[in-house]
Amino acid sequence: MKIALIGGDRRAVLLAGMLLEDGHRLRSFAMERAELPEGVERAEHLQGALYGADAAVLPLPVERGGWLNAPYARLPCALLELQEALWPGQTVFGGLFPADFQRAAAGRYLPLVDFLRRPGFVWGNAALTAEGAAGLLLTESEGSLAGSRALVSGFGRVARLTARKLAALGARVTVAARRAESRAEAEAEGFEVTDFEGLHGAFDYVVNTVPERVLGEGFLCALPETALLLELASPPGGFDRNLAENLGLRCLAAPGLPGRSAPRAAAALMLREIRAAMKEERE
């Protein structure tokens, strides 16, 4: 199969080698500064990368502020330019396709495979995120998780697995969630629970997974100066980072954590879903 690899981070670089091992032919674009494996043809133009390709593999997430997510590119690439350059019938892999992109793809007979809509990838990615979150707290804090008090806000996939990781490392974990059902599930797993209105107390670690401002000024002011806050959600995030830092609190922002903490494992997840989608298409 001929595959166009367009943009992406370290995961895309590692995925390139895996796709070559599977016997695919690869052309890349918007990865000029990446150390790609031998065998990947570098196209000088977007159209050259996409011409004749059976599939295109885009980043996860696909875009940042209307531009292709391409940290290795020499020049920025507008997502609209990519959208117009794709050929009808090409299978397009990526993550978090914007609504406009999805509508345009449907009108041009472009099958989209969103990694973050495939259960196998979503749960695997959540597990890698939880592992990376625990690792960041261990390496970036002067304290110890064992015996500490940790707050996890939300109780979706990432939050659930992160809470389990922290508890396994000896932390006393509290889960804050809006939905009564989520709090009941967390309590059944042995965690202390609260809603956001009743949230109080001092925590050594705070991990947010909710992409809304759920941790307010009063909560931040009550935290000890030694607390470490980790933001895993996309903007605007669960708390005001500027306020938190002005209060002397240490904050880490790590959206898309698997691409930083475990890129090879994340690339392997992407490869697995590409293989599965290709098999589904043949059947």
Backbone as JSON, one array per atom type, in Angstrom:
{
  "sequence": "MKIALIGGDRRAVLLAGMLLEDGHRLRSFAMERAELPEGVERAEHLQGALYGADAAVLPLPVERGGWLNAPYARLPCALLELQEALWPGQTVFGGLFPADFQRAAAGRYLPLVDFLRRPGFVWGNAALTAEGAAGLLLTESEGSLAGSRALVSGFGRVARLTARKLAALGARVTVAARRAESRAEAEAEGFEVTDFEGLHGAFDYVVNTVPERVLGEGFLCALPETALLLELASPPGGFDRNLAENLGLRCLAAPGLPGRSAPRAAAALMLREIRAAMKEERE",
  "N": [[0.82, -1.19, 0.0], [0.42, 2.3, -0.68], [1.25, 4.99, 1.26], [0.67, 8.21, 2.55], [2.37, 10.18, 4.77], [1.59, 12.71, 6.74], [2.67, 15.4, 8.44], [2.76, 15.54, 12.11], [4.04, 14.23, 15.28], [6.62, 12.86, 17.39], [5.49, 10.34, 17.56], [4.58, 9.87, 14.96], [6.97, 9.68, 13.57], [8.07, 7.3, 14.6], [6.0, 5.58, 13.92], [6.31, 5.55, 11.17], [8.53, 3.87, 10.71], [7.43, 1.45, 11.56], [5.36, 1.06, 9.74], [6.83, 0.78, 7.4], [8.1, -1.65, 7.97], [5.91, -3.28, 7.8], [5.65, -3.46, 5.13], [4.68, -1.36, 3.57], [4.72, 1.45, 1.28], [6.06, 4.65, 1.74], [5.52, 8.15, 1.65], [6.46, 11.33, 2.78], [5.39, 14.49, 4.19], [5.68, 17.82, 5.47], [7.37, 17.13, 7.49], [9.98, 17.82, 7.56], [12.11, 18.37, 9.31], [12.35, 16.11, 10.78], [13.9, 13.07, 11.86], [13.58, 10.71, 9.88], [13.07, 7.19, 9.18], [15.23, 5.31, 6.98], [14.11, 4.85, 3.72], [11.73, 6.13, 3.69], [10.23, 8.28, 1.52], [10.75, 11.67, 0.9], [8.56, 14.17, 0.18], [8.49, 17.16, -1.74], [6.35, 18.8, -2.03], [2.96, 19.17, -0.88], [0.97, 18.08, -2.56], [2.52, 16.3, -4.01], [3.14, 14.39, -2.1], [0.67, 13.27, -1.59], [-0.28, 12.35, -4.04], [-1.42, 9.55, -5.75], [-1.49, 8.03, -3.45], [-2.84, 5.48, -1.36], [-3.78, 5.84, 1.16], [-3.81, 8.34, 3.75], [-2.0, 9.39, 6.52], [-2.61, 11.36, 9.18], [-1.84, 13.76, 11.82], [-2.29, 13.4, 15.43], [-3.62, 15.38, 17.77], [-5.27, 16.39, 14.68], [-5.15, 19.12, 13.98], [-3.98, 22.39, 15.04], [-5.21, 25.26, 16.03], [-6.23, 25.81, 13.44], [-4.17, 25.16, 11.79], [-2.14, 22.56, 10.38], [-1.07, 20.07, 12.58], [2.1, 19.97, 13.02], [4.95, 19.67, 14.17], [7.51, 19.16, 13.17], [7.72, 20.41, 10.76], [9.07, 22.66, 8.3], [7.75, 24.89, 7.34], [4.55, 26.34, 8.1], [1.43, 24.61, 7.55], [-1.69, 25.12, 6.25], [-4.78, 23.81, 7.39], [-6.95, 23.82, 5.7], [-5.75, 23.86, 3.19], [-4.64, 21.28, 3.11], [-6.96, 19.78, 3.27], [-8.16, 20.33, 0.8], [-6.33, 19.2, -0.9], [-6.41, 16.47, -0.7], [-7.25, 13.31, -2.2], [-10.27, 12.06, -3.67], [-11.59, 9.09, -2.27], [-9.31, 8.32, -0.94], [-8.29, 6.83, 2.08], [-8.36, 8.36, 5.19], [-6.5, 8.75, 7.99], [-6.42, 9.85, 11.39], [-6.69, 12.1, 14.22], [-9.25, 13.57, 16.17], [-10.7, 15.11, 14.14], [-11.62, 18.27, 12.87], [-14.95, 19.72, 12.75], [-15.61, 21.03, 10.32], [-13.78, 19.89, 8.58], [-14.64, 17.24, 8.61], [-17.18, 17.47, 7.42], [-16.49, 18.37, 4.86], [-14.99, 16.2, 3.98], [-16.93, 14.19, 3.85], [-18.44, 15.14, 1.71], [-16.66, 14.79, -0.34], [-16.17, 12.15, -0.61], [-14.26, 10.96, 1.1], [-13.08, 8.63, 3.16], [-12.94, 8.79, 6.63], [-10.92, 7.87, 9.36], [-11.01, 8.07, 12.61], [-8.82, 7.94, 15.16], [-9.48, 8.4, 17.81], [-12.08, 7.65, 18.04], [-12.19, 5.0, 18.1], [-12.59, 2.25, 20.08], [-10.53, 0.48, 21.02], [-8.17, 1.93, 20.63], [-8.71, 4.21, 22.16], [-8.93, 3.31, 24.84], [-6.4, 2.14, 25.15], [-4.77, 4.39, 24.76], [-5.62, 5.91, 26.91], [-4.63, 4.38, 29.02], [-1.87, 4.67, 28.63], [-1.68, 7.42, 29.03], [-2.39, 7.63, 31.74], [-0.28, 6.23, 32.91], [1.86, 7.86, 32.12], [1.14, 10.2, 33.47], [1.38, 9.49, 36.18], [4.11, 9.0, 36.18], [5.13, 11.58, 35.63], [4.36, 12.98, 37.95], [5.88, 11.64, 39.82], [8.51, 12.21, 39.01], [8.66, 14.99, 38.87], [8.11, 16.05, 41.32], [9.16, 16.9, 44.64], [8.29, 15.44, 46.67], [6.65, 12.41, 47.81], [4.56, 9.95, 46.35], [3.53, 7.9, 47.86], [1.6, 7.75, 50.7], [0.64, 10.29, 50.29], [-1.86, 12.87, 49.63], [-4.05, 12.87, 47.02], [-5.83, 14.46, 44.41], [-8.1, 13.67, 41.87], [-9.69, 15.04, 39.2], [-12.74, 14.55, 37.63], [-14.03, 11.5, 36.1], [-13.65, 9.95, 33.84], [-12.27, 7.81, 31.27], [-9.42, 8.3, 31.31], [-9.11, 9.58, 33.8], [-10.09, 7.62, 35.56], [-8.23, 5.49, 35.22], [-5.89, 6.83, 35.92], [-6.39, 7.45, 38.61], [-6.39, 4.87, 39.68], [-3.7, 4.15, 39.21], [-2.32, 6.0, 40.85], [-3.3, 5.3, 43.37], [-2.29, 2.72, 43.55], [0.34, 3.32, 43.9], [0.42, 4.17, 46.43], [-0.91, 6.51, 47.15], [-3.47, 8.44, 48.75], [-6.43, 8.69, 47.36], [-8.74, 11.04, 46.14], [-11.68, 11.45, 44.29], [-13.16, 13.85, 42.29], [-16.22, 14.57, 40.9], [-18.88, 15.51, 38.7], [-21.21, 14.09, 38.07], [-23.53, 12.0, 39.72], [-23.56, 9.29, 39.25], [-20.94, 8.77, 38.35], [-19.51, 9.4, 40.67], [-20.49, 7.4, 42.33], [-19.46, 5.12, 41.06], [-16.72, 5.58, 41.38], [-16.52, 5.53, 44.14], [-17.21, 2.89, 44.59], [-14.94, 1.68, 43.71], [-13.25, 2.17, 45.73], [-12.3, 4.72, 46.19], [-12.18, 7.96, 47.8], [-14.81, 10.32, 47.48], [-16.24, 13.29, 45.97], [-18.34, 16.09, 45.06], [-17.87, 18.98, 42.95], [-18.73, 21.28, 44.17], [-18.62, 20.68, 46.86], [-15.96, 20.43, 47.33], [-13.05, 20.48, 49.18], [-10.26, 20.95, 51.4], [-6.76, 20.04, 51.77], [-4.49, 19.14, 49.26], [-1.76, 17.19, 48.07], [-1.19, 16.58, 45.48], [-2.72, 17.35, 42.39], [-4.66, 16.27, 39.77], [-6.03, 17.11, 36.8], [-8.64, 16.26, 34.56], [-10.75, 17.33, 33.28], [-12.1, 19.33, 30.75], [-13.01, 21.91, 31.45], [-13.5, 24.82, 33.52], [-13.39, 23.77, 36.53], [-12.16, 23.77, 38.96], [-11.97, 26.08, 41.26], [-11.06, 29.47, 42.41], [-11.16, 29.55, 45.22], [-10.59, 26.9, 45.93], [-7.97, 26.62, 44.89], [-6.6, 28.49, 46.46], [-6.63, 27.22, 48.9], [-4.81, 25.2, 48.72], [-1.67, 23.74, 49.69], [1.57, 25.36, 49.44], [3.39, 23.62, 48.43], [2.07, 21.97, 46.73], [1.48, 20.13, 43.71], [0.25, 20.62, 40.52], [-1.3, 19.02, 37.83], [-2.21, 19.33, 34.55], [-4.18, 17.66, 32.36], [-6.18, 17.98, 30.56], [-7.59, 19.43, 27.56], [-7.47, 22.93, 26.43], [-10.0, 25.09, 27.84], [-8.96, 23.96, 30.15], [-8.99, 22.72, 33.58], [-8.49, 24.49, 35.62], [-7.42, 27.83, 36.53], [-4.46, 28.54, 35.33], [-2.66, 30.68, 35.41], [-3.49, 32.06, 37.69], [-3.04, 30.08, 39.62], [-0.23, 29.82, 39.49], [0.51, 32.39, 40.25], [-0.18, 32.24, 42.85], [1.86, 30.82, 43.8], [1.93, 28.16, 43.26], [2.99, 25.1, 41.76], [2.69, 24.19, 38.39], [1.95, 21.86, 35.84], [1.49, 21.32, 32.41], [0.15, 18.93, 30.35], [-1.24, 17.98, 27.91], [-2.12, 15.45, 25.51], [-0.3, 13.52, 26.37], [0.78, 10.82, 25.93], [2.24, 11.05, 23.53], [4.52, 12.26, 24.36], [5.51, 10.9, 26.63], [5.43, 8.16, 26.07], [6.04, 7.52, 23.24], [6.67, 5.43, 21.42], [5.06, 3.26, 22.2], [2.59, 4.5, 21.84], [2.65, 4.92, 19.08], [2.59, 2.27, 18.26], [0.01, 1.6, 19.03], [-1.42, 3.18, 17.21], [-0.63, 1.96, 14.82], [-1.8, -0.56, 15.16], [-4.51, 0.08, 15.0], [-4.65, 1.09, 12.41], [-4.06, -1.19, 10.9], [-6.28, -2.74, 11.66], [-8.43, -1.19, 10.67], [-7.88, -1.29, 7.93], [-8.26, -3.98, 7.45], [-10.97, -4.19, 8.06], [-11.99, -2.65, 5.98], [-11.36, -4.19, 3.75], [-12.95, -6.4, 4.21]],
  "CA": [[0.0, 0.0, 0.0], [1.12, 3.58, -0.68], [0.73, 5.79, 2.36], [1.23, 9.54, 2.74], [2.5, 10.53, 6.18], [1.53, 14.17, 6.68], [2.78, 16.03, 9.75], [2.8, 14.66, 13.27], [5.13, 14.38, 16.24], [7.51, 11.71, 17.52], [4.7, 9.13, 17.27], [4.55, 9.68, 13.5], [8.31, 9.23, 13.16], [8.18, 5.88, 14.96], [5.02, 4.86, 13.12], [6.86, 5.39, 9.82], [9.34, 2.66, 10.69], [6.55, 0.29, 11.71], [4.64, 0.87, 8.48], [7.8, 0.23, 6.46], [8.27, -3.06, 8.31], [4.7, -3.96, 7.32], [5.75, -3.56, 3.68], [4.05, -0.24, 2.88], [5.56, 2.5, 0.71], [5.73, 5.88, 2.43], [5.99, 9.48, 1.29], [6.15, 12.24, 3.89], [5.36, 15.93, 3.98], [5.6, 18.59, 6.72], [8.21, 16.45, 8.47], [11.32, 18.09, 7.02], [13.13, 18.38, 10.35], [12.31, 14.84, 11.51], [14.84, 12.01, 11.46], [12.75, 9.6, 9.43], [13.85, 6.01, 8.82], [15.59, 5.16, 5.57], [13.03, 4.2, 2.98], [10.61, 7.08, 3.57], [10.48, 9.3, 0.5], [10.33, 13.0, 1.35], [7.98, 14.95, -0.92], [8.73, 18.6, -1.62], [5.07, 19.49, -2.01], [1.86, 18.4, -0.32], [0.33, 17.32, -3.64], [3.4, 15.2, -4.36], [3.04, 13.35, -1.08], [-0.66, 12.64, -1.63], [-0.6, 11.8, -5.35], [-1.32, 8.1, -5.88], [-1.51, 7.33, -2.16], [-4.09, 4.8, -0.99], [-4.21, 6.36, 2.46], [-3.03, 9.42, 4.35], [-1.98, 9.35, 7.99], [-2.47, 12.71, 9.71], [-1.46, 13.75, 13.24], [-3.26, 13.27, 16.51], [-4.75, 15.81, 16.97], [-4.96, 16.79, 13.31], [-4.84, 20.54, 13.81], [-3.83, 23.29, 16.17], [-5.54, 26.63, 15.63], [-6.46, 25.92, 12.01], [-2.98, 24.71, 11.08], [-1.77, 21.16, 10.56], [-0.21, 19.8, 13.74], [3.31, 19.49, 12.36], [6.1, 20.28, 14.84], [8.75, 18.94, 12.42], [7.65, 21.09, 9.46], [9.83, 23.9, 8.15], [6.78, 25.95, 7.16], [3.21, 25.92, 8.51], [0.52, 24.14, 6.5], [-3.08, 25.36, 6.63], [-5.58, 22.6, 7.31], [-7.79, 23.95, 4.51], [-4.92, 23.45, 2.05], [-4.57, 19.83, 3.14], [-8.31, 19.28, 2.98], [-8.41, 20.46, -0.64], [-5.35, 18.43, -1.66], [-6.7, 15.04, -0.6], [-7.92, 12.74, -3.37], [-11.44, 11.24, -3.36], [-11.35, 7.66, -2.13], [-8.21, 8.05, -0.02], [-8.64, 6.67, 3.48], [-7.62, 9.36, 5.94], [-6.38, 8.45, 9.42], [-6.01, 10.99, 12.2], [-7.4, 12.2, 15.48], [-9.98, 14.81, 16.45], [-10.94, 15.9, 12.93], [-12.57, 19.36, 13.07], [-16.26, 19.51, 12.13], [-15.56, 21.47, 8.92], [-13.02, 18.88, 7.85], [-15.51, 16.07, 8.48], [-18.22, 17.76, 6.43], [-15.85, 18.42, 3.54], [-14.59, 14.83, 3.64], [-18.14, 13.45, 3.46], [-18.84, 15.6, 0.39], [-15.67, 14.42, -1.35], [-15.98, 10.69, -0.55], [-13.01, 10.66, 1.78], [-13.35, 7.9, 4.41], [-12.13, 9.23, 7.77], [-10.76, 6.94, 10.48], [-10.57, 8.86, 13.75], [-8.29, 7.05, 16.19], [-10.12, 8.64, 19.1], [-13.43, 7.09, 18.03], [-12.03, 3.55, 18.09], [-12.46, 1.88, 21.5], [-9.23, -0.11, 21.34], [-7.17, 3.0, 20.73], [-9.06, 5.13, 23.23], [-8.55, 2.72, 26.13], [-4.95, 2.01, 25.17], [-4.23, 5.73, 24.93], [-5.91, 6.32, 28.29], [-3.69, 3.68, 29.89], [-0.56, 5.32, 28.47], [-1.78, 8.73, 29.66], [-2.35, 7.43, 33.19], [1.09, 5.85, 33.26], [2.68, 9.06, 31.98], [0.78, 11.15, 34.53], [2.02, 9.03, 37.42], [5.54, 9.21, 36.01], [5.42, 13.01, 35.78], [4.24, 13.35, 39.36], [7.02, 11.06, 40.54], [9.79, 12.84, 38.64], [8.63, 16.45, 38.98], [7.82, 16.46, 42.68], [10.17, 16.58, 45.65], [7.65, 14.59, 47.65], [6.42, 11.01, 47.47], [3.15, 9.61, 46.2], [3.14, 7.05, 48.99], [1.16, 8.5, 51.87], [0.19, 11.64, 49.93], [-3.27, 13.06, 49.29], [-4.13, 13.23, 45.6], [-7.16, 14.7, 43.85], [-8.29, 13.47, 40.43], [-10.97, 15.64, 38.84], [-13.36, 13.79, 36.56], [-13.9, 10.05, 36.24], [-13.7, 9.27, 32.55], [-11.28, 6.75, 31.11], [-8.1, 8.72, 31.77], [-9.18, 9.83, 35.24], [-10.26, 6.34, 36.25], [-6.98, 4.75, 35.2], [-4.92, 7.6, 36.69], [-6.7, 7.25, 40.03], [-5.91, 3.53, 40.04], [-2.24, 4.19, 39.24], [-1.88, 6.74, 42.02], [-3.62, 4.5, 44.54], [-1.36, 1.59, 43.58], [1.63, 3.84, 44.35], [0.3, 4.5, 47.84], [-1.59, 7.78, 47.42], [-4.86, 8.44, 49.2], [-7.01, 9.37, 46.2], [-10.1, 11.55, 46.13], [-12.19, 11.73, 42.95], [-14.2, 14.87, 42.22], [-16.99, 14.38, 39.67], [-20.18, 16.18, 38.73], [-22.32, 13.14, 37.97], [-23.68, 11.1, 40.86], [-23.18, 7.94, 38.8], [-19.48, 8.7, 38.34], [-19.06, 9.35, 42.06], [-20.81, 6.07, 42.85], [-18.49, 4.18, 40.49], [-15.42, 5.82, 42.02], [-16.62, 5.05, 45.53], [-17.21, 1.43, 44.54], [-13.56, 1.26, 43.49], [-12.49, 2.41, 46.95], [-11.8, 6.09, 46.29], [-13.01, 8.98, 48.41], [-15.47, 11.05, 46.39], [-16.88, 14.57, 46.25], [-18.67, 16.9, 43.89], [-16.98, 20.14, 42.93], [-19.22, 22.28, 45.12], [-18.21, 20.29, 48.2], [-14.53, 20.16, 47.31], [-12.25, 21.26, 50.12], [-9.15, 20.18, 51.94], [-5.45, 20.24, 51.17], [-3.98, 18.0, 48.49], [-0.37, 17.29, 47.64], [-1.2, 16.45, 44.02], [-4.01, 17.55, 41.73], [-4.63, 15.89, 38.35], [-7.3, 17.48, 36.17], [-8.95, 15.68, 33.25], [-11.99, 17.96, 32.81], [-11.76, 20.49, 29.92], [-13.8, 23.08, 31.86], [-13.0, 25.37, 34.77], [-14.13, 23.15, 37.64], [-11.41, 23.99, 40.19], [-12.01, 27.54, 41.36], [-10.08, 30.24, 43.15], [-11.17, 29.14, 46.62], [-9.88, 25.62, 46.04], [-6.54, 26.85, 44.66], [-6.06, 29.21, 47.61], [-6.54, 26.32, 50.04], [-3.75, 24.21, 48.51], [-0.36, 24.12, 50.24], [2.5, 25.88, 48.44], [4.16, 22.5, 47.88], [1.21, 21.14, 45.87], [1.82, 20.04, 42.28], [-0.96, 20.49, 39.72], [-1.05, 18.47, 36.5], [-3.33, 19.54, 33.64], [-4.22, 16.71, 31.25], [-7.28, 18.32, 29.66], [-7.36, 20.45, 26.54], [-7.92, 24.24, 26.87], [-9.32, 25.97, 28.79], [-8.45, 23.25, 31.31], [-9.86, 22.67, 34.75], [-8.19, 25.55, 36.58], [-6.73, 29.01, 36.0], [-3.05, 28.28, 35.58], [-1.99, 31.93, 35.8], [-3.82, 32.31, 39.09], [-2.35, 29.09, 40.43], [1.2, 30.14, 39.55], [0.64, 33.61, 41.04], [-0.31, 31.82, 44.25], [3.07, 30.1, 44.15], [1.75, 26.73, 43.03], [3.68, 24.58, 40.58], [1.73, 23.62, 37.45], [2.44, 21.19, 34.64], [0.47, 21.09, 31.39], [0.59, 17.78, 29.55], [-2.22, 17.37, 27.01], [-1.46, 14.58, 24.54], [0.86, 13.02, 27.1], [1.47, 9.64, 25.37], [3.18, 11.43, 22.5], [5.75, 12.7, 25.02], [6.02, 9.96, 27.62], [5.53, 6.79, 25.54], [5.72, 7.65, 21.82], [6.74, 4.15, 20.7], [3.84, 2.51, 22.53], [1.49, 5.21, 21.21], [2.74, 4.62, 17.65], [2.14, 0.88, 18.1], [-1.46, 1.65, 19.09], [-1.88, 3.71, 15.93], [-0.43, 0.91, 13.81], [-2.81, -1.59, 15.37], [-5.8, 0.55, 14.5], [-4.54, 1.18, 10.95], [-4.21, -2.56, 10.41], [-7.67, -3.18, 11.88], [-9.29, -0.47, 9.75], [-7.65, -1.81, 6.59], [-8.91, -5.29, 7.39], [-12.42, -3.94, 7.99], [-12.3, -2.14, 4.65], [-11.3, -5.34, 2.81], [-14.08, -7.32, 4.48]],
  "C": [[0.87, 1.26, 0.0], [0.45, 4.49, 0.35], [1.45, 7.13, 2.41], [1.21, 9.86, 4.22], [2.64, 12.05, 6.26], [1.56, 14.76, 8.08], [2.88, 15.02, 10.88], [4.04, 14.87, 14.11], [5.98, 13.11, 16.27], [6.78, 10.4, 17.24], [4.71, 8.83, 15.78], [5.89, 9.17, 12.99], [8.46, 7.73, 13.42], [7.19, 5.03, 14.17], [5.54, 4.61, 11.71], [7.68, 4.11, 9.72], [8.49, 1.4, 10.78], [5.79, 0.0, 10.42], [5.57, 0.32, 7.39], [8.01, -1.27, 6.7], [7.08, -3.89, 7.85], [4.68, -4.06, 5.8], [5.1, -2.43, 2.9], [5.11, 0.72, 2.3], [5.11, 3.84, 1.27], [6.34, 7.1, 1.75], [5.58, 10.42, 2.41], [6.11, 13.68, 3.43], [5.15, 16.6, 5.34], [6.32, 17.86, 7.85], [9.69, 16.66, 8.11], [12.42, 18.0, 8.08], [13.15, 17.1, 11.18], [13.36, 13.88, 10.97], [14.03, 10.77, 11.12], [13.62, 8.4, 9.06], [14.14, 5.96, 7.33], [14.48, 4.38, 4.87], [11.8, 5.07, 2.85], [11.01, 8.15, 2.56], [9.94, 10.64, 0.98], [9.82, 13.8, 0.15], [8.22, 16.43, -0.67], [7.44, 19.39, -1.52], [3.99, 18.57, -1.46], [1.21, 17.52, -1.38], [1.19, 16.12, -4.04], [3.35, 14.07, -3.37], [1.74, 12.57, -1.22], [-0.96, 11.95, -2.96], [-0.37, 10.28, -5.38], [-1.35, 7.33, -4.59], [-2.87, 6.68, -1.93], [-4.66, 5.37, 0.3], [-3.29, 7.49, 2.89], [-3.13, 9.29, 5.86], [-1.65, 10.75, 8.49], [-2.18, 12.64, 11.21], [-2.63, 13.5, 14.17], [-2.86, 14.27, 17.6], [-4.32, 16.34, 15.6], [-4.49, 18.24, 13.23], [-4.65, 21.25, 15.14], [-4.07, 24.72, 15.66], [-5.71, 26.82, 14.14], [-5.28, 25.5, 11.16], [-2.75, 23.23, 11.34], [-0.82, 21.05, 11.75], [1.08, 19.16, 13.23], [4.55, 20.13, 12.98], [7.43, 20.12, 14.11], [8.77, 19.68, 11.08], [8.49, 22.35, 9.45], [8.88, 25.1, 8.05], [5.4, 25.45, 7.59], [2.36, 25.51, 7.31], [-0.91, 24.34, 6.98], [-3.89, 24.09, 6.44], [-6.48, 22.63, 6.08], [-7.03, 23.52, 3.26], [-4.82, 21.93, 1.97], [-5.91, 19.23, 2.74], [-8.59, 19.28, 1.48], [-7.47, 19.59, -1.47], [-5.62, 16.93, -1.63], [-7.5, 14.57, -1.81], [-9.13, 11.92, -2.94], [-11.09, 9.76, -3.3], [-10.18, 7.33, -1.23], [-8.73, 7.89, 1.41], [-7.74, 7.58, 4.31], [-7.67, 9.01, 7.43], [-5.94, 9.7, 10.17], [-6.79, 11.0, 13.5], [-8.02, 13.56, 15.68], [-10.12, 15.69, 15.2], [-11.93, 17.03, 13.24], [-13.86, 19.12, 12.28], [-16.26, 19.91, 10.66], [-14.84, 20.45, 8.05], [-13.88, 17.64, 7.61], [-16.58, 16.29, 7.42], [-17.64, 17.76, 5.01], [-15.47, 17.02, 3.08], [-15.79, 14.01, 3.17], [-18.57, 13.85, 2.05], [-17.89, 15.19, -0.72], [-15.35, 12.92, -1.31], [-14.61, 10.31, -0.01], [-13.33, 9.93, 3.08], [-12.39, 8.36, 5.51], [-12.1, 8.14, 8.83], [-10.17, 7.75, 11.63], [-10.11, 7.9, 14.85], [-9.06, 7.18, 17.49], [-11.61, 8.29, 19.1], [-13.38, 5.56, 17.99], [-11.72, 3.09, 19.51], [-11.1, 1.31, 21.87], [-8.16, 0.95, 21.52], [-7.44, 3.88, 21.94], [-8.63, 4.57, 24.59], [-7.04, 2.54, 26.23], [-4.28, 3.34, 25.41], [-4.45, 6.24, 26.35], [-4.94, 5.65, 29.26], [-2.3, 4.31, 29.83], [-0.56, 6.71, 29.13], [-1.68, 8.61, 31.18], [-0.95, 7.08, 33.66], [2.02, 7.05, 33.18], [2.4, 10.07, 33.07], [1.45, 10.76, 35.85], [3.53, 9.26, 37.35], [5.94, 10.66, 36.19], [5.36, 13.44, 37.24], [5.42, 12.83, 40.16], [8.31, 11.83, 40.27], [9.82, 14.34, 38.89], [8.35, 16.96, 40.38], [8.97, 16.09, 43.61], [9.6, 15.68, 46.73], [7.52, 13.16, 47.16], [4.93, 10.78, 47.32], [2.67, 8.76, 47.37], [2.81, 7.91, 50.2], [0.65, 9.89, 51.56], [-1.32, 11.67, 49.73], [-3.34, 13.58, 47.86], [-5.58, 13.42, 45.19], [-7.12, 14.42, 42.36], [-9.65, 14.04, 40.09], [-11.49, 14.99, 37.57], [-13.23, 12.29, 36.84], [-14.21, 9.36, 34.92], [-12.59, 8.24, 32.48], [-9.93, 7.14, 31.71], [-8.1, 8.91, 33.29], [-9.26, 8.53, 36.02], [-8.93, 5.59, 36.35], [-5.87, 5.48, 35.97], [-5.15, 7.42, 38.18], [-6.2, 5.88, 40.5], [-4.39, 3.51, 40.16], [-1.74, 4.86, 40.52], [-2.15, 5.96, 43.31], [-2.65, 3.32, 44.68], [0.01, 2.03, 44.07], [1.55, 4.39, 45.78], [-0.37, 5.81, 48.16], [-3.01, 7.53, 47.92], [-5.62, 9.32, 48.2], [-8.46, 9.78, 46.46], [-10.48, 11.85, 44.69], [-13.29, 12.77, 43.05], [-14.91, 14.72, 40.87], [-18.34, 15.03, 39.81], [-21.33, 15.19, 38.81], [-22.33, 12.19, 39.16], [-23.27, 9.68, 40.49], [-21.67, 7.76, 38.8], [-18.93, 8.62, 39.76], [-19.34, 7.98, 42.68], [-19.83, 5.02, 42.33], [-17.13, 4.33, 41.16], [-15.43, 5.31, 43.45], [-16.59, 3.53, 45.58], [-15.81, 0.87, 44.32], [-12.67, 1.57, 44.69], [-11.93, 3.8, 47.1], [-12.74, 6.95, 47.14], [-13.61, 9.82, 47.29], [-16.07, 12.36, 46.89], [-17.38, 15.17, 44.95], [-17.8, 18.15, 43.96], [-17.43, 21.23, 43.9], [-18.74, 21.96, 46.54], [-16.72, 20.05, 48.33], [-13.8, 21.07, 48.29], [-11.11, 20.38, 50.62], [-7.87, 20.4, 51.17], [-4.99, 18.97, 50.48], [-2.53, 18.26, 48.1], [-0.26, 17.28, 46.11], [-2.62, 16.66, 43.5], [-3.84, 17.19, 40.26], [-5.99, 16.2, 37.76], [-7.45, 16.82, 34.81], [-10.19, 16.31, 32.63], [-11.65, 19.22, 32.01], [-12.65, 21.7, 30.19], [-13.28, 23.54, 33.2], [-13.84, 24.85, 35.94], [-13.43, 23.35, 38.98], [-11.2, 25.49, 40.35], [-10.95, 28.15, 42.24], [-10.0, 29.8, 44.61], [-10.41, 27.84, 46.84], [-8.38, 25.83, 45.89], [-5.89, 27.54, 45.87], [-5.86, 28.31, 48.82], [-5.42, 25.3, 49.91], [-2.45, 24.67, 49.17], [0.58, 24.55, 49.12], [3.3, 24.76, 47.76], [3.35, 21.63, 46.92], [1.68, 21.21, 44.42], [0.53, 19.77, 41.51], [-0.6, 20.03, 38.31], [-2.31, 18.61, 35.66], [-3.23, 18.57, 32.47], [-5.26, 17.06, 30.22], [-6.85, 19.37, 28.64], [-7.88, 21.8, 27.05], [-9.44, 24.35, 26.89], [-8.75, 25.27, 30.02], [-9.35, 23.4, 32.52], [-9.6, 23.75, 35.77], [-7.43, 26.67, 35.88], [-5.25, 28.87, 36.33], [-2.31, 29.54, 36.02], [-2.25, 32.24, 37.26], [-3.05, 31.35, 39.99], [-0.86, 29.42, 40.58], [1.44, 31.43, 40.32], [0.51, 33.32, 42.53], [0.92, 31.03, 44.71], [2.99, 28.61, 43.94], [2.47, 26.3, 41.75], [2.68, 23.87, 39.69], [2.46, 22.98, 36.27], [1.28, 21.01, 33.68], [0.95, 19.98, 30.47], [-0.53, 17.17, 28.74], [-1.5, 16.52, 25.98], [-0.23, 13.91, 25.12], [1.53, 11.8, 26.47], [2.48, 9.97, 24.28], [4.51, 11.88, 23.06], [6.35, 11.6, 25.88], [6.21, 8.54, 27.07], [5.25, 6.78, 24.05], [5.76, 6.33, 21.05], [5.48, 3.31, 20.96], [2.63, 3.16, 21.88], [1.47, 4.95, 19.71], [2.27, 3.2, 17.37], [0.63, 0.79, 18.17], [-2.04, 2.15, 17.77], [-1.76, 2.66, 14.84], [-1.49, -0.17, 13.93], [-4.16, -1.18, 14.79], [-5.79, 0.71, 12.98], [-4.72, -0.2, 10.34], [-5.66, -3.02, 10.52], [-8.61, -2.5, 10.9], [-9.12, -0.97, 8.31], [-8.31, -3.17, 6.42], [-10.41, -5.14, 7.28], [-12.83, -3.48, 6.6], [-12.3, -3.27, 3.63], [-12.51, -6.25, 2.99], [-15.42, -6.68, 4.18]]
}
